[in-house]
Amino acid sequence: MKEQARGSSKETRVLVVEDDRGIAESLERGLRQAGYTVEGVRTGRAALAAASCDVVLLDLGLPDIDGVEVCRRLRARSDAAIIAVTARGEEADRVVALDEGADDYLVKPFGLAELLARMRAVLRRRRPAGPEILRHGPLAVDLRTRQVAMDGHPVALTPKEFCILECLAADPGRVVTRQEILERAWDAHWYGPTKVLDVHIAALRRKLGASGLIETVYGHGFRLGAVEGLREPP
């Protein structure tokens, strides 16, 4: 069954950025057979010049521009899901790619079935069901443009901060566990210290500027609190 872009009848568009022609052609063939619309490029410059897409499969070992730099530039201008596909399996490489905006990381060699499953997972995270703008009092979270506003004023967030806020705003009042947020904003296989989440929550609270909006439920997680006392947007 072909995957549909939410709100559109067009097929999901995939950009394959891979300089090894044999690997690229095999990937592109498998993706087309799975029902995706595929464009293939061989360099970082070509990737940055390519048409908009829904998923980028990005090799980090490109001949002209480092793949991590390509990832950073793509993330700065696009909300496409980015999966780093590379032979680099060291933890440091994974951390750098994820911090620069990659949604997932797949180490070569891998099977097509696993790749397709990873793609479905990142698309679910980037295309949540329901309204495209989540509202809670003065807070507005636009899922399509990945922009946030308080009292109608834009709030600049990092990709991680946005994902955390999206988790909370999707169901205000519900306690979202620390593990659930980590798996959504970082990776389903995150095994690092959970204290990193507290740092991002503190930054979110500071940027949103509304004391008490994000509540800590000790021993459980976080939730968006009641909006009493928070000014509504005009």
C-alpha beads as a LAMMPS data file, in Angstrom:
LAMMPS data file: protein, C-alpha beads

234 atoms
233 bonds

1 atom types
1 bond types

-500.0 500.0 xlo xhi
-500.0 500.0 ylo yhi
-500.0 500.0 zlo zhi

Masses

1 110.0

Atoms # bond

1 1 1 0.000 0.000 0.000
2 1 1 1.364 3.413 -0.899
3 1 1 1.941 5.858 1.922
4 1 1 0.090 9.130 1.527
5 1 1 1.322 12.518 2.669
6 1 1 -1.105 13.868 5.230
7 1 1 -3.598 16.237 3.622
8 1 1 -2.428 15.362 0.099
9 1 1 -3.012 12.629 -2.471
10 1 1 0.625 12.718 -3.588
11 1 1 2.952 9.867 -2.748
12 1 1 5.562 10.333 -0.078
13 1 1 8.673 11.824 -1.658
14 1 1 12.074 10.428 -0.703
15 1 1 15.455 11.980 -1.478
16 1 1 18.300 9.439 -1.512
17 1 1 21.688 11.117 -0.962
18 1 1 24.277 8.403 -1.623
19 1 1 27.523 8.626 -3.594
20 1 1 27.930 4.854 -4.067
21 1 1 26.010 4.267 -7.280
22 1 1 25.395 0.568 -6.617
23 1 1 23.963 1.170 -3.154
24 1 1 21.970 4.165 -4.386
25 1 1 20.366 2.312 -7.282
26 1 1 19.460 -0.616 -5.052
27 1 1 17.895 1.709 -2.471
28 1 1 15.997 3.692 -5.072
29 1 1 14.662 0.548 -6.735
30 1 1 13.471 -0.901 -3.424
31 1 1 11.806 2.338 -2.374
32 1 1 9.962 2.680 -5.672
33 1 1 8.733 -0.888 -5.385
34 1 1 7.427 0.015 -1.907
35 1 1 5.364 2.840 -3.430
36 1 1 7.545 5.888 -2.773
37 1 1 8.397 8.681 -5.192
38 1 1 12.201 8.746 -5.252
39 1 1 14.874 11.219 -6.342
40 1 1 18.548 10.267 -6.116
41 1 1 21.570 12.567 -5.870
42 1 1 25.247 11.801 -5.321
43 1 1 26.648 14.927 -3.623
44 1 1 25.866 17.247 -0.754
45 1 1 25.494 20.228 -3.081
46 1 1 22.938 18.348 -5.155
47 1 1 21.060 17.399 -1.988
48 1 1 20.864 21.041 -0.901
49 1 1 19.648 22.041 -4.374
50 1 1 17.065 19.263 -4.663
51 1 1 13.323 19.826 -4.612
52 1 1 11.443 19.581 -1.336
53 1 1 10.680 16.096 -0.067
54 1 1 9.150 14.238 2.876
55 1 1 12.106 11.984 3.812
56 1 1 15.851 12.367 3.253
57 1 1 18.049 9.260 3.383
58 1 1 21.407 10.922 3.929
59 1 1 24.807 9.254 3.601
60 1 1 27.267 11.044 5.894
61 1 1 30.328 10.169 3.813
62 1 1 29.752 12.431 0.809
63 1 1 32.552 13.444 -1.592
64 1 1 32.089 17.232 -1.442
65 1 1 30.409 18.328 1.814
66 1 1 30.420 16.437 5.101
67 1 1 27.056 14.755 5.562
68 1 1 26.595 16.198 9.051
69 1 1 26.924 19.700 7.605
70 1 1 24.371 18.801 4.916
71 1 1 22.062 17.544 7.663
72 1 1 22.423 20.791 9.592
73 1 1 21.640 22.929 6.538
74 1 1 18.667 20.797 5.537
75 1 1 17.201 20.923 9.031
76 1 1 17.586 24.707 9.170
77 1 1 15.290 25.144 6.181
78 1 1 13.131 22.019 6.005
79 1 1 10.853 19.911 8.193
80 1 1 11.553 16.764 6.164
81 1 1 12.340 13.639 8.152
82 1 1 16.083 12.941 7.945
83 1 1 17.542 9.460 8.391
84 1 1 21.335 9.286 8.413
85 1 1 22.331 6.185 6.443
86 1 1 26.050 5.526 6.822
87 1 1 28.875 3.139 7.572
88 1 1 29.836 5.269 10.589
89 1 1 28.602 3.313 13.581
90 1 1 30.456 4.996 16.437
91 1 1 28.353 6.585 19.173
92 1 1 30.004 9.973 18.698
93 1 1 28.954 10.040 15.039
94 1 1 25.377 9.135 15.951
95 1 1 25.202 11.840 18.613
96 1 1 26.522 14.536 16.271
97 1 1 24.105 13.610 13.472
98 1 1 21.116 13.491 15.825
99 1 1 22.064 16.784 17.460
100 1 1 22.315 18.434 14.034
101 1 1 18.747 17.469 13.172
102 1 1 18.654 13.847 12.031
103 1 1 15.521 12.011 13.152
104 1 1 17.107 8.566 13.083
105 1 1 20.400 6.816 12.302
106 1 1 20.837 3.596 10.348
107 1 1 24.224 1.863 10.064
108 1 1 25.228 -0.035 6.927
109 1 1 24.681 -2.832 6.118
110 1 1 20.940 -2.922 6.737
111 1 1 17.874 -4.571 5.250
112 1 1 15.212 -2.804 3.234
113 1 1 12.500 -3.943 5.651
114 1 1 14.263 -2.230 8.569
115 1 1 14.754 0.946 6.533
116 1 1 11.070 1.053 5.591
117 1 1 10.082 0.538 9.236
118 1 1 12.370 3.385 10.343
119 1 1 10.846 5.619 7.644
120 1 1 7.316 4.833 8.773
121 1 1 8.300 5.626 12.363
122 1 1 9.842 9.026 11.614
123 1 1 6.923 9.949 9.369
124 1 1 4.485 9.123 12.158
125 1 1 6.429 11.379 14.492
126 1 1 6.540 14.218 11.981
127 1 1 2.958 13.794 10.793
128 1 1 0.920 13.297 13.937
129 1 1 -2.775 12.729 13.509
130 1 1 -5.146 15.477 14.518
131 1 1 -5.082 19.265 14.126
132 1 1 -2.038 20.970 12.648
133 1 1 -2.073 23.713 15.300
134 1 1 -2.173 22.716 18.958
135 1 1 -3.457 25.408 21.323
136 1 1 -3.356 25.677 25.094
137 1 1 -4.223 29.088 26.469
138 1 1 -1.717 31.588 25.040
139 1 1 0.411 28.775 23.556
140 1 1 0.131 27.809 19.877
141 1 1 2.202 24.979 18.366
142 1 1 2.071 24.736 14.562
143 1 1 2.925 21.150 13.593
144 1 1 3.191 21.863 9.877
145 1 1 5.623 24.788 10.050
146 1 1 7.136 23.674 13.377
147 1 1 6.693 27.186 14.782
148 1 1 5.624 28.166 18.295
149 1 1 3.982 31.332 19.585
150 1 1 3.055 32.686 23.023
151 1 1 0.451 35.449 23.125
152 1 1 0.863 35.666 19.364
153 1 1 4.611 36.310 19.618
154 1 1 6.972 33.800 17.950
155 1 1 9.222 31.725 20.181
156 1 1 12.403 30.305 18.649
157 1 1 12.998 26.700 19.719
158 1 1 15.590 24.082 18.841
159 1 1 14.340 20.870 17.141
160 1 1 14.630 18.979 20.448
161 1 1 12.730 21.662 22.357
162 1 1 9.979 21.647 19.748
163 1 1 9.598 17.861 19.945
164 1 1 9.355 18.010 23.738
165 1 1 6.731 20.743 23.608
166 1 1 4.803 18.856 20.918
167 1 1 4.649 15.810 23.192
168 1 1 3.147 17.899 25.975
169 1 1 0.813 20.037 23.844
170 1 1 -0.711 17.040 22.045
171 1 1 -2.722 16.233 25.202
172 1 1 -2.606 19.084 27.744
173 1 1 -3.014 17.901 31.308
174 1 1 -1.863 14.350 30.612
175 1 1 1.346 13.361 32.346
176 1 1 3.912 12.414 29.697
177 1 1 6.601 10.145 31.098
178 1 1 10.254 11.012 30.846
179 1 1 10.889 7.861 28.796
180 1 1 8.114 8.711 26.348
181 1 1 9.562 12.164 25.758
182 1 1 13.095 10.811 25.353
183 1 1 11.955 8.238 22.801
184 1 1 10.010 10.849 20.852
185 1 1 12.524 13.691 20.916
186 1 1 15.748 11.684 20.835
187 1 1 15.537 8.056 19.766
188 1 1 13.583 4.922 20.553
189 1 1 16.871 3.311 21.598
190 1 1 18.073 6.168 23.842
191 1 1 20.087 4.835 26.745
192 1 1 21.750 8.016 27.910
193 1 1 21.172 9.988 31.129
194 1 1 17.655 11.345 31.512
195 1 1 19.064 14.517 33.081
196 1 1 19.509 15.851 29.542
197 1 1 15.716 16.206 29.451
198 1 1 15.721 18.476 32.512
199 1 1 18.138 20.839 30.767
200 1 1 15.823 21.134 27.758
201 1 1 12.719 21.542 29.937
202 1 1 14.433 24.393 31.797
203 1 1 15.293 26.067 28.481
204 1 1 11.696 25.628 27.279
205 1 1 10.275 27.222 30.416
206 1 1 12.641 30.157 30.069
207 1 1 11.835 30.725 26.393
208 1 1 8.056 30.401 26.825
209 1 1 8.163 32.854 29.715
210 1 1 5.028 31.498 31.413
211 1 1 5.697 30.301 34.924
212 1 1 3.833 27.119 35.691
213 1 1 2.905 26.260 32.103
214 1 1 5.096 23.139 32.112
215 1 1 4.582 21.265 35.362
216 1 1 6.865 18.607 36.808
217 1 1 5.036 15.569 38.169
218 1 1 7.711 14.098 40.403
219 1 1 8.432 10.449 39.819
220 1 1 6.419 10.410 36.596
221 1 1 7.166 13.118 34.049
222 1 1 5.775 16.426 32.818
223 1 1 2.505 17.966 31.654
224 1 1 1.058 21.257 30.513
225 1 1 -0.665 22.808 33.497
226 1 1 -3.900 24.754 33.806
227 1 1 -4.017 28.045 31.942
228 1 1 -5.564 30.061 34.775
229 1 1 -3.426 33.113 35.295
230 1 1 -1.854 32.773 31.858
231 1 1 -2.863 35.526 29.474
232 1 1 -4.827 34.405 26.404
233 1 1 -3.681 35.613 22.968
234 1 1 -5.636 38.557 21.513

Bonds

1 1 1 2
2 1 2 3
3 1 3 4
4 1 4 5
5 1 5 6
6 1 6 7
7 1 7 8
8 1 8 9
9 1 9 10
10 1 10 11
11 1 11 12
12 1 12 13
13 1 13 14
14 1 14 15
15 1 15 16
16 1 16 17
17 1 17 18
18 1 18 19
19 1 19 20
20 1 20 21
21 1 21 22
22 1 22 23
23 1 23 24
24 1 24 25
25 1 25 26
26 1 26 27
27 1 27 28
28 1 28 29
29 1 29 30
30 1 30 31
31 1 31 32
32 1 32 33
33 1 33 34
34 1 34 35
35 1 35 36
36 1 36 37
37 1 37 38
38 1 38 39
39 1 39 40
40 1 40 41
41 1 41 42
42 1 42 43
43 1 43 44
44 1 44 45
45 1 45 46
46 1 46 47
47 1 47 48
48 1 48 49
49 1 49 50
50 1 50 51
51 1 51 52
52 1 52 53
53 1 53 54
54 1 54 55
55 1 55 56
56 1 56 57
57 1 57 58
58 1 58 59
59 1 59 60
60 1 60 61
61 1 61 62
62 1 62 63
63 1 63 64
64 1 64 65
65 1 65 66
66 1 66 67
67 1 67 68
68 1 68 69
69 1 69 70
70 1 70 71
71 1 71 72
72 1 72 73
73 1 73 74
74 1 74 75
75 1 75 76
76 1 76 77
77 1 77 78
78 1 78 79
79 1 79 80
80 1 80 81
81 1 81 82
82 1 82 83
83 1 83 84
84 1 84 85
85 1 85 86
86 1 86 87
87 1 87 88
88 1 88 89
89 1 89 90
90 1 90 91
91 1 91 92
92 1 92 93
93 1 93 94
94 1 94 95
95 1 95 96
96 1 96 97
97 1 97 98
98 1 98 99
99 1 99 100
100 1 100 101
101 1 101 102
102 1 102 103
103 1 103 104
104 1 104 105
105 1 105 106
106 1 106 107
107 1 107 108
108 1 108 109
109 1 109 110
110 1 110 111
111 1 111 112
112 1 112 113
113 1 113 114
114 1 114 115
115 1 115 116
116 1 116 117
117 1 117 118
118 1 118 119
119 1 119 120
120 1 120 121
121 1 121 122
122 1 122 123
123 1 123 124
124 1 124 125
125 1 125 126
126 1 126 127
127 1 127 128
128 1 128 129
129 1 129 130
130 1 130 131
131 1 131 132
132 1 132 133
133 1 133 134
134 1 134 135
135 1 135 136
136 1 136 137
137 1 137 138
138 1 138 139
139 1 139 140
140 1 140 141
141 1 141 142
142 1 142 143
143 1 143 144
144 1 144 145
145 1 145 146
146 1 146 147
147 1 147 148
148 1 148 149
149 1 149 150
150 1 150 151
151 1 151 152
152 1 152 153
153 1 153 154
154 1 154 155
155 1 155 156
156 1 156 157
157 1 157 158
158 1 158 159
159 1 159 160
160 1 160 161
161 1 161 162
162 1 162 163
163 1 163 164
164 1 164 165
165 1 165 166
166 1 166 167
167 1 167 168
168 1 168 169
169 1 169 170
170 1 170 171
171 1 171 172
172 1 172 173
173 1 173 174
174 1 174 175
175 1 175 176
176 1 176 177
177 1 177 178
178 1 178 179
179 1 179 180
180 1 180 181
181 1 181 182
182 1 182 183
183 1 183 184
184 1 184 185
185 1 185 186
186 1 186 187
187 1 187 188
188 1 188 189
189 1 189 190
190 1 190 191
191 1 191 192
192 1 192 193
193 1 193 194
194 1 194 195
195 1 195 196
196 1 196 197
197 1 197 198
198 1 198 199
199 1 199 200
200 1 200 201
201 1 201 202
202 1 202 203
203 1 203 204
204 1 204 205
205 1 205 206
206 1 206 207
207 1 207 208
208 1 208 209
209 1 209 210
210 1 210 211
211 1 211 212
212 1 212 213
213 1 213 214
214 1 214 215
215 1 215 216
216 1 216 217
217 1 217 218
218 1 218 219
219 1 219 220
220 1 220 221
221 1 221 222
222 1 222 223
223 1 223 224
224 1 224 225
225 1 225 226
226 1 226 227
227 1 227 228
228 1 228 229
229 1 229 230
230 1 230 231
231 1 231 232
232 1 232 233
233 1 233 234
